[in-house]
Amino acid sequence: MEELIPLVAIFFVIGVPVMSIAARFALRPLLKDLAEAMGRKSVTDGGELQKDVARLQAQVAEQGRQLEQLADAELFRRDLESRREAAARLSTPPSTSPH
């Protein structure tokens, strides 16, 4: 127990001031940025918002166009497969089986 008293004293004399200085340098920029962010008005410019909405609308329109192209390609593929199957049925002679 008596060995613990000098260790606690050393900790409070040296450790606490070092930790407080380190915390000050580490936390001060963080708190400063946080205070500035809270102090700033969070109202965004209407022009920026309109640009963002226009960009999103253009992206949605482009995705719709691509979806239509994919649907057309799928219909074309199905049509080709059905024609291939019909041609295969016509070219294959009917099998004659003895009764």
N, C-alpha and C positions, 0 to 999 in steps of 0.2 A: 504494500500500500504506500509505503514511504517513497518507493521509486516512481510511483505514478504522479506525485505532486510536481517534481521538476519537469516531467514530460508535458503535463497539462499547462504549466507556466510557459514553457518554451512554445507550445502550440499557440497560446493566446498572445504571447509577445511577438512572435515572428509569423506564425501561420495565418492568423486572422487579418493582419494588415496586408499581407501579400495577397490573400484571397480577395480582399475588398478592392485592392488596386486592380487586380486582374478582372474582377467582375465589372468594375467601372469602365475599363477599356473595352471589354467585350460587350457589355450591355448598352453603353452610351450611344453608339451609332444605331443600334436596333431601336432603342426608345426614341431617338431623334427622328428616325424615318417613320416610326409609327405615329408620333405626334404630328408630323407633317402630313401624313396620309389622312389622319382624322381631321385635321384642320382644313385641308383642301376640300373644296366643294366637289361632290361626286357627279355633278351634272356634266354630261358629255355633250360635245358639240353636235348639233342637229345634222349638220352636213356629213359628219363621219357616220352617223347612224343611218342616214339615207344611202350613203355609199355601200355600207355593209348590207343593207336590205336589198339593194339593187344587185350586188354581187351574189347574194344567196339566191335571189330569184333567177338570175342567169344560170347558176349551177343547177337549180331544180329543172329549168327548161332543158338544159343540155342532157341531164339524166333522163328526162322524159323522152327526148329524141332518141337517145341510145336504147332505151327500153323498147320503143317502137321498132327500131331497126332489128333488135334481137327477136322480137315477136315475128316480124316479117321473115327473117332468116329461118326461124323454126317452122313456120308454115311452108316455106319453100322446101325445106328438108323433108318434111312429111309428105308433101306432094311428090317429090322425087322418089321417095321410098315406095309410095303406093303405086306409082307408075312402073317402077322396077319390078315390084311383086306381080303386077298385072302382066307385064311383058314376060316374066318368068313362067307364069301360068299358061300363057298362050304358046310359048315356045316348047314347053314340055309336052310330049305326046301322051295321050291318056294311056294308062297301063291296061293291057288286056289280060284278064285273068281267066283261065279255063274253068268252065263250070262242071 
